[in-house]
Amino acid sequence: YQVSFPDILIPVVPGERFPITVDFAPLEEADEPATLTITTDDPDIPVIEVAVMGAGSLASAVTLKPDEIEVTLDEGTIDVVTATLNSIGASDLTYAFADLAPGSFVSTITPSSGSIAPGTSETITFAIDATTLIPGEYEETFAFTTNDPDNTELEVTIELTVAQVVNTEERTGPLTFALDGNFPNPFASTTTLRFTLAEAAPTTLVVYDATGSEVHRLVDQTLAAGTHAIPFDASALSSGAYFYRLVSGANRATGSMVLLR
């Protein structure tokens, strides 16, 4: 490289030191020698030459926006959220996300790795799948590595709220067997289970814990056709996931709920 300085006259009084700073702006990765030449009015040393060496390193740099994402989905739905990686360094930025953990509510990260040219950006898409999640709040952190020497490891945190879908429309036409779930869910002590029977039939509604053991038999009798709302008091139970099974005649359905203290 070549560095040229304008002619500058710098008076230096006897006994004074005057520092000189050389800025190095590399155009490629390499060690570049140079000579700094200084002329003086000293008759014995009219010219001073200083050897300088510049180590060219074109660093990569990254910014991430946003690093925290909040999203709300209805139960049984899917959606996507995005974050943006910006390459703000002097050379290509490379990145790679860690493999998704089993059971993650994010089904894919696209692209999961790549290279971004300086001055450009990449949109990272997170596909969120709430089709198997019960209503509630979830949070996961997704780590990735980069070649930015100041940010070799970064994270994106996604806070997911799965909302329960409540059918407020009036039923029309013939009744059909349906288990509408429980609300609220999750719940602190009490919740209400709702279901519809197409015809009168001997009916049972039983709650089980995560091991499959019966913990409460809410219904064990013949019920008339129509919509039913059965309250469930779980104040004596421990926090955790519970399941309930509705059997009416030849019809069967299962639901799940979460008790939080």
C-alpha distance (Angstrom), angle and dihedral (degrees) to the residues before:
residue distance angle dihedral
Y1 . . .
Q2 3.77 . .
V3 3.79 126.7 .
S4 3.78 120.5 -169.9
F5 3.79 125.2 -168.7
P6 3.79 126.3 -160.5
D7 3.76 116.3 -116.8
I8 3.77 104.7 -86.2
L9 3.78 124.6 179.0
I10 3.79 110.0 -147.9
P11 3.78 116.4 -175.7
V12 3.80 112.4 -148.6
V13 3.79 117.9 -168.8
P14 3.81 119.9 -140.4
G15 3.80 112.3 -77.3
E16 3.82 93.0 15.5
R17 3.78 124.5 123.8
F18 3.77 120.4 -147.5
P19 3.82 116.9 -163.1
I20 3.79 120.0 -144.6
T21 3.80 120.7 -156.2
V22 3.79 122.6 -159.1
D23 3.81 116.3 -160.1
F24 3.77 115.2 -148.9
A25 3.82 119.3 -154.4
P26 3.82 108.3 179.7
L27 3.76 122.4 -152.2
E28 3.78 94.3 -166.4
E29 3.78 139.7 10.9
A30 3.81 105.8 -84.6
D31 3.80 144.3 103.4
E32 3.80 107.1 -97.1
P33 3.85 121.7 -166.4
A34 3.78 121.3 -155.8
T35 3.79 140.7 168.7
L36 3.78 124.3 -127.9
T37 3.79 110.6 -152.0
I38 3.79 120.6 -159.3
T39 3.79 124.8 -176.6
T40 3.79 119.9 -154.8
D41 3.81 138.8 -177.3
D42 3.80 89.9 -120.9
P43 3.84 103.5 120.6
D44 3.80 90.5 -151.7
I45 3.82 96.4 48.2
P46 3.80 107.6 25.2
V47 3.80 93.7 159.2
I48 3.80 129.7 38.5
E49 3.79 120.6 -169.8
V50 3.80 120.5 -165.0
A51 3.79 121.2 -168.9
V52 3.82 112.3 -139.3
M53 3.79 130.4 -176.2
G54 3.77 126.0 -156.1
A55 3.80 120.6 -161.4
G56 3.80 105.8 -149.2
S57 3.79 113.2 -143.8
L58 3.77 119.8 163.0
A59 3.77 101.3 -156.2
S60 3.78 123.8 -156.1
A61 3.79 119.4 -133.6
V62 3.79 133.5 -171.3
T63 3.79 140.6 -165.0
L64 3.80 123.9 -167.4
K65 3.80 124.6 -153.5
P66 2.93 121.2 -145.9
D67 3.81 109.0 8.3
E68 3.81 92.4 178.8
I69 3.81 121.8 50.0
E70 3.79 127.4 -173.8
V71 3.79 118.7 -162.9
T72 3.81 135.7 170.1
L73 3.81 122.2 -155.3
D74 3.77 132.4 178.2
E75 3.78 113.1 -115.6
G76 3.79 112.9 -90.3
T77 3.82 94.6 26.3
I78 3.80 137.9 107.8
D79 3.80 131.5 -146.4
V80 3.80 142.5 157.5
V81 3.81 134.7 -119.2
T82 3.78 127.7 -170.0
A83 3.79 141.9 -148.6
T84 3.79 128.0 -170.5
L85 3.81 128.4 -131.0
N86 3.81 113.6 -158.1
S87 3.81 121.6 -160.6
I88 3.82 104.5 -145.8
G89 3.81 99.8 160.0
A90 3.79 132.9 91.6
S91 3.81 97.2 -99.5
D92 3.79 139.5 37.8
L93 3.79 115.6 -61.9
T94 3.80 116.3 -137.0
Y95 3.80 123.8 -164.5
A96 3.80 139.6 173.8
F97 3.81 130.2 -171.0
A98 3.79 120.5 -140.7
D99 3.80 118.1 -109.9
L100 3.80 115.2 -83.1
A101 3.78 114.9 -100.4
P102 3.82 117.7 -116.3
G103 3.79 110.3 -91.7
S104 3.80 94.4 21.6
F105 3.80 115.4 155.9
V106 3.81 87.0 -135.5
S107 3.79 108.4 81.8
T108 3.83 98.2 -173.3
I109 3.81 141.1 5.8
T110 3.80 112.0 -151.5
P111 2.95 119.3 -133.3
S112 3.79 96.4 11.1
S113 3.81 93.4 -174.7
G114 3.77 138.9 6.6
S115 3.78 150.1 121.8
I116 3.81 126.3 -84.4
A117 3.80 122.5 -159.6
P118 3.82 118.5 -129.3
G119 3.79 113.1 -83.0
T120 3.80 94.3 19.3
S121 3.80 135.1 93.6
E122 3.79 141.5 -143.1
T123 3.80 126.7 -142.1
I124 3.81 112.4 -138.4
T125 3.82 114.4 -154.6
F126 3.80 122.2 -154.3
A127 3.81 114.1 -162.7
I128 3.81 109.3 -149.2
D129 3.80 120.1 -157.7
A130 3.80 117.2 -163.8
T131 3.79 95.7 163.7
T132 3.81 93.0 107.8
L133 3.82 99.1 32.9
I134 3.76 124.6 102.2
P135 3.81 117.4 -135.1
G136 3.79 111.9 -77.6
E137 3.79 143.3 85.8
Y138 3.80 124.8 -61.9
E139 3.80 134.6 179.7
E140 3.79 131.9 -168.7
T141 3.80 134.7 172.5
F142 3.80 121.7 -144.5
A143 3.81 115.9 -158.1
F144 3.78 127.7 -158.3
T145 3.80 137.2 174.9
T146 3.82 129.2 -132.4
N147 3.80 137.9 -176.2
D148 3.81 90.9 -119.1
P149 3.83 101.7 121.3
D150 3.82 90.5 -146.1
N151 3.83 95.7 45.7
T152 3.77 108.5 32.7
E153 3.81 92.0 151.2
L154 3.81 126.1 34.6
E155 3.80 135.9 167.2
V156 3.79 139.9 -147.7
T157 3.81 115.8 -154.6
I158 3.81 119.6 -157.7
E159 3.80 120.1 -165.0
L160 3.80 109.9 -161.8
T161 3.79 126.5 -166.8
V162 3.80 115.3 -167.3
A163 3.79 109.8 -157.4
Q164 3.77 123.3 -153.2
V165 3.78 114.8 -118.8
V166 3.79 110.7 -131.8
N167 3.78 116.8 -164.7
T168 3.80 106.9 -138.6
E169 3.79 96.3 170.8
E170 3.77 117.9 109.6
R171 3.77 114.3 -111.8
T172 3.79 113.0 -112.8
G173 3.77 130.0 -171.5
P174 3.80 125.1 15.2
L175 3.79 117.0 -7.9
T176 3.79 117.5 -109.6
F177 3.78 130.5 -162.8
A178 3.82 109.6 -96.8
L179 3.80 138.1 159.4
D180 3.81 105.2 -148.2
G181 3.80 95.9 -172.2
N182 3.78 129.4 -126.1
F183 3.78 132.9 -64.1
P184 2.94 131.7 -121.2
N185 3.77 98.8 30.7
P186 3.00 120.3 -160.6
F187 3.81 92.8 33.5
A188 3.79 137.4 -178.5
S189 3.81 102.7 -140.9
T190 3.80 113.7 -30.3
T191 3.79 134.5 37.0
T192 3.79 137.2 164.6
L193 3.80 125.2 -122.4
R194 3.80 116.4 -152.2
F195 3.79 129.9 -164.9
T196 3.80 141.4 155.3
L197 3.78 127.9 -133.9
A198 3.78 121.1 -155.6
E199 3.79 92.0 -154.0
A200 3.78 140.5 4.8
A201 3.81 111.3 -80.9
P202 3.80 143.1 146.1
T203 3.81 103.1 -78.6
T204 3.78 136.7 -168.6
L205 3.78 128.5 -172.7
V206 3.82 112.7 -173.0
V207 3.81 131.1 178.6
Y208 3.83 120.0 -144.9
D209 3.79 132.7 -172.0
A210 3.81 124.9 -127.4
T211 3.82 91.3 -84.8
G212 3.81 92.1 56.3
S213 3.79 95.1 -107.3
E214 3.79 117.4 141.8
V215 3.81 111.7 -112.9
H216 3.80 103.3 169.2
R217 3.81 137.6 8.6
L218 3.79 105.6 -150.4
V219 3.81 98.9 175.7
D220 3.79 131.1 21.6
Q221 3.80 108.1 155.4
T222 3.77 143.8 74.6
L223 3.79 111.6 -71.4
A224 3.78 129.0 -164.8
A225 3.78 123.5 -116.4
G226 3.80 113.6 -86.4
T227 3.78 141.0 63.2
H228 3.80 119.3 -38.2
A229 3.82 131.8 -167.7
I230 3.81 115.7 -161.7
P231 3.83 119.4 -172.0
F232 3.79 118.2 -140.7
D233 3.81 121.7 -157.9
A234 3.82 109.7 -159.7
S235 3.81 97.4 168.7
A236 3.82 90.7 120.4
L237 3.81 94.1 51.8
S238 3.79 131.2 87.1
S239 3.79 123.6 -111.5
G240 3.79 115.4 -87.9
A241 3.78 146.0 83.6
Y242 3.81 120.2 -43.7
F243 3.78 133.2 -176.9
Y244 3.79 132.1 -150.6
R245 3.78 130.5 -159.4
L246 3.78 124.9 -155.5
V247 3.82 118.1 -159.5
S248 3.79 120.9 179.3
G249 3.80 118.1 165.0
A250 3.78 106.0 -51.2
N251 3.82 93.6 -19.2
R252 3.78 123.8 99.6
A253 3.82 134.6 178.4
T254 3.79 136.3 167.4
G255 3.80 132.1 -153.0
S256 3.80 138.0 177.3
M257 3.77 136.4 -139.7
V258 3.80 139.2 -179.8
L259 3.79 124.7 -133.0
L260 3.81 113.8 -153.3
R261 3.80 125.1 -173.0
